[in-house]
């Protein structure tokens, strides 16, 4: 592990007390995430927990006809693989890398060994932390479902851009209109039209798959109320 990569770049790992962190550290494996990588498919048995540091991962729900829609975005604030400790051997969604970067992964056995520590001299810090995170993730999924049902494409795109920028360092995303359309479950043409409107209004700048955040307060004003409740 080089100085430029540190597990504590992930906020969950960084929040662990020193004793728990030190037990996990030898088992953490740095992995590169390339845009489009599938970390797991719907129905897969999970073998790893992933803790992103610089990469972003989209959780997608897949329909029988092949259509998909994003239900959550995970960056350095969270983890991928909550099914490991939620009682299900498989996962109902797909995890796809949105933005290239890095993550630390942890095999199921050492992960669950630490997660199950509770009582007596065992603090159970990882368990308490991840259960709180899971609540936050479920809230994000619920907000996304409400947003998809009741808000315009413009409001949804603004919300999606803002939560995406929150999960990276800096103000630039590498993302095509086609991929955003897949994430939001709408037509590409609709994303292109709305993105052009936001660019003309000076909220974002878009060029060759690169989106730059120009005016966050104005973008927030255009997003749905889910942003303030997130």
N, C-alpha and C positions, 0 to 999 in steps of 0.2 A: 504494500500500500504506500503510495507516494504522498508527499505533503499536500498536494493539490486535491487529494481525495480523502475525506474523513467521514466516518459513519455519523458523526455528530452534525453533519450538514442536514441530516434528516431530523426533523423536529421531535418525532417520537423517541428515537434513540437518544437524542440529546436530553430529553426530559427524564430519562431513567436515572435513578440514584447510581452512584459510582460502583457499588457492589454488584448490582444487577448488570450494569453496562460491562463491567470487567468480565463477568461470566459469559456474556454473549460474544464479546469482541473476538476471541480466537476462532469462532465459528462463522463470522461474517465474511462473505465472499464478494469482492467488488466485481460487478458485471457491467459491460457496455450495453446500452439500449439503443438500437437503431430504429428510426421512424418506420412504422409498419410492422415491427416485430410483434408476434403474438405470444404473450407470456403463458396464456392457457386458453383453451377453447371451452365452450359451454359443455358441461358434462364430464370434463376432465377431473381426475383425482389430483389434488394438489400435493406437490412434493416440497414446495418452497414458499416461504414468505418473502416478499420483496419490499425493501424500504428505499424508495427513490431519493436521490440527492439532487441531481440536476435534470433528470428526465421527467416527462409527464406521461401518464398512462390513462387511457380512456376505458371505462367499463361499459360494454355494449350489450344490449339485449337483442338477440337474434330471433327473427320470425321464421316460420316454416317456409315462407316464400322467398327467403334470402334477404329480405329487408332488415335493416338494423337501426337502432337509435341509441344514443348515448344516455346512460342513466347517472353517471358520475365521472368526475375528473379527479385524479389523484396525483399529487406532486410531492414535494419534500415535507409536506405537513402530515403525510399519512403512510399507509402500507397497502400492499396488494396481497390478498389471500385470507380474508377474514373467515372464509369457510373452514379453515384449518381448526379454528377454535369455537365456531358457532354450532358444531354438532353435525354438519353435513360432510360426507366424504367427497362429494363432488360440488361443483359450482354451477349455478344456472346462467352465468353470463360469460362473456368473452373479455379478455384484457388485452388491449392493443396499445403499443407505444405510439403516442401522439408526437412527442418531441424527443429527439435523440438526446442522450445524456448518459448518466450512470445511476446505478442503484446498488445497494448491498442486499444480497439474498442470504437466507438462513434456512437450512434444511429442516424438515418437519420435526425430526426427533429432538434436536437441541432447542428448537423453538417451543415445542409443547412442554418439554421438561421445565423450561423457565416459566412458561405461562401458567403451569399447574402448581407452581410454588405458592403455598398459602398456609397460614396458621403457624403458631409457634415462632421459631426464629426465622421462618421464611416469610418474607414481606409480601410477596404477591404483587410487586410494583408493576410488572409488565402486564399482568392480567387487568389490574385496575385501569391502567393507562389505555390499553387497547379496547376495553369495554366502553370507556368514555369516547374514544375515537370512533368506534362503531356507531354510537348514538349520533355523532356529528355526521357521519357518512350517510346514515339512514335519513337524517334531516335533509341532506343535500339531494338524495334520491327523491324524497317526497316533494321538495321544492321544484325539482326538474319536471316531475310528472304534472304538477299544477301549472307550471309555466308552459309546458308543451300543449296543454289542453286549452288554456285560456288567453294566452298572450300572442301578440303579433310576431312575425318573423323578425322584425327590427328589434323589438324588445328582447326576444330570445337571443339574438346574435349579440346584442350589447351585454347581456348578462353573461353569456358564454365567454366572450372576450375578456370581461373583467375577472371572472374566476380563473381564467387561464393565465392572465398576467399575474394574478396573485400567487401563482404556483411556480413562477420562474424568477430568476434574478434578471433585472433589466426591463426594458420596455419593448422588446422585439420578439415576435412569434414567427416561426417558419411554418406556414400552413396554407394549403391551396383552398380555393373556394369549393372545389369538389369534395375535399376531405371534411371541411366544415359542414357541408350539406349532408354528408353521410352521418356525421355526429348528431346533427339536429333533426335528421329524418325529414328533410325538405328537399325541394328541387334546387339544383345548382344555380339555375337562372335567378331564383329568388334571393340567394345569398349574394350573387354578383350585383344585383340591383341595389340591395340594401347597403352592401359594402361601399358601392360607389356613392351612395347618398351620404354615408358617414364620412367618407373622404372629402367630398365637396364641402361638407359642413365643418371640416377641420378637426374632426374627432380622432381619426386614424389616418395613417398613410399606408397604402398597399401597393406593392410592386413585386412581380415575379415570385409570388408565394411568401413574401416577407411582409408582415403586418407590424407597423410601429404605432404604439400608443402615443397620441399627440396631446389630447386634452381629456384627462381622466374625469374631472368633475362633470363635464358636459356629457361624456359617455355614460356616467352613472345616472345622470338626469334622464337619459333616454332608455335606461334599462327598466325592467319590471320591478315591482316592490319586493320580489324574492331576494334581491340583493341586500336590502336592509334587514331582512329577517334571517340571513345566512350566517 
